[in-house]
Amino acid sequence: MTTTPATAPPTSAEADVIIVGAGPGGSTAAYHLAQAGLDVLLLEKTEFPRDKVCGDGLTPRAVKQLVNMGIDVSTEAGWLHNKGLRIMGAGHELQLHWPELSSFPDYGLVRPRSDFDQILANQAVKAGAHLRERTNVTGPILDERSGRILGVTAKPVDERGRQSGDEVSYRSRLVIAADGNSTRLSLAMGLGKRDDRPMGVAVRTYYKNPNSNDDWLESWLELWDGENLLPGYGWIFGMGDGTSNVGLGMLNTSKSFGNVDYKDVLRRWLAQLPPERGFVDENMTQPIRGAALPMGFNRQPHYTRGMLLVGDAGGMVNPFNGEGIAYAMESSSIAAEVIVQALARDTASQRELALLDYPRILKDTYGGYYTLGRYFVKLIGDPRVMQIAAQKGLPHTNLMKIVLKLLANLTDPRGGDATDRVINALAKVAPSA
């Protein structure tokens, strides 16, 4: 990605806010900003519908964000509802309902990413955002004196993703980087990854499956690389369309990370399941694909020189469970609120003061919890710890209910039961960085 001086391309468009990437984070930000009356330009390098590597399962945190966007999440609208988690491991099976809370609904959802992302982008457009598909951002436009971003340059691409036209300049008052883990825009602005934060990898595929309408998200806690138990889990999520999304996620806290054939681990795990589950090659409907999971604020600062980072671009995947969609949507909602308040101020210094509050809000909201998550992933990097946890923890339902609240970050921030108060207190006292 190139950095372009403020004087280049003559072709231009103006907006209050440019958002790079129309995934869940970008579309959520675009929706809320447009709802507030701002002129929003949403740039997406591909064309909808398009797929992403994902488990397709949504926890109650994500459901809340969808409802806040006015999206119909009923079964009549094609959403498959789920009750909670079915956890498998060490010869045990446990079903845990999503907790009943005032802050979040008590159900999750399943929706294919090929459909999900388009629904969110369409909702942003309905709110008034301008969406440009097949528009590949090539670099930031910078003020030569201050280094502040003034917009972006981009080139149109054809249906195969090849550049197919002249470079265009899009200018705006602020820019949101919602371009995922690779976030080339952030790199062009000088923001690299932090090596002291956990990283995960996920692989998934789809199988024709008789349990496609399962109303539980199924999680398997034992994944083996030969004789070694790996830090991660496998999942099976029924899609409601005759197929199931099947995949696994791994953490870099294991010595095996980077030296494991994850596709082979997936195949060997599925081969151990009962034949009636149907996870055989002839039932596979898509190739196995993988993606990186940037965790625990692995790219900072989340605001700099007119640009805000949301979702995977800011490394906001939950270290405890690998969930990214909810945090992309939540951080984008926070970013939109900060931007609306900032652009309503009269002076540049006052606007900047408001914008600098964005990373502070993120750290107040997630910082301590993500720190606990970093401790957790280091701990389970030891296969002995992982094995003991599965063998000793799963037989105790009440303990696992507490663990579910912690791993899924599902507590009531105000009030709640004793478990909520303990988890919230731990997250509050944990250092945020």
Secondary structure, 3 states (H helix, E strand, C coil): CCCEECCCCCCEEEEEEEEECCCHHHHHHHHHHHHCCCCEEEECCCCCCCCCCCCCEECHHHHHHHHHCCCCCCHHHCCEEECEEEEEECCEEEEEECCCCCCCCCCEEECCHHHHHHHHHHHHHHHCCEEECCEEEEEEEECCCCCCEEEEEEEEECCCCCECCCCEEEEEEEEEECCCCCCHHHHHCCCCECCCCCEEEEEEEEEECCCCCCCCEEEECCCEECCEECCEEEEEEECCCCEEEEEEEEECCCCCCCCCCHHHHHHHHHHCCCHHHCCCHHHECCCCEEEEEEECCCECCCEECCEEECHHHHCCECCCCCCCHHHHHHHHHHHHHHHHHHHCCCCHHHHHHHHCHHHHHHHHHHHHHHHHHHHHHHHHCCHHHHHHHHHHHCCCHHHHHHHHHHHHCCCCCCCCCHHHHHHHHHHHHCCCC
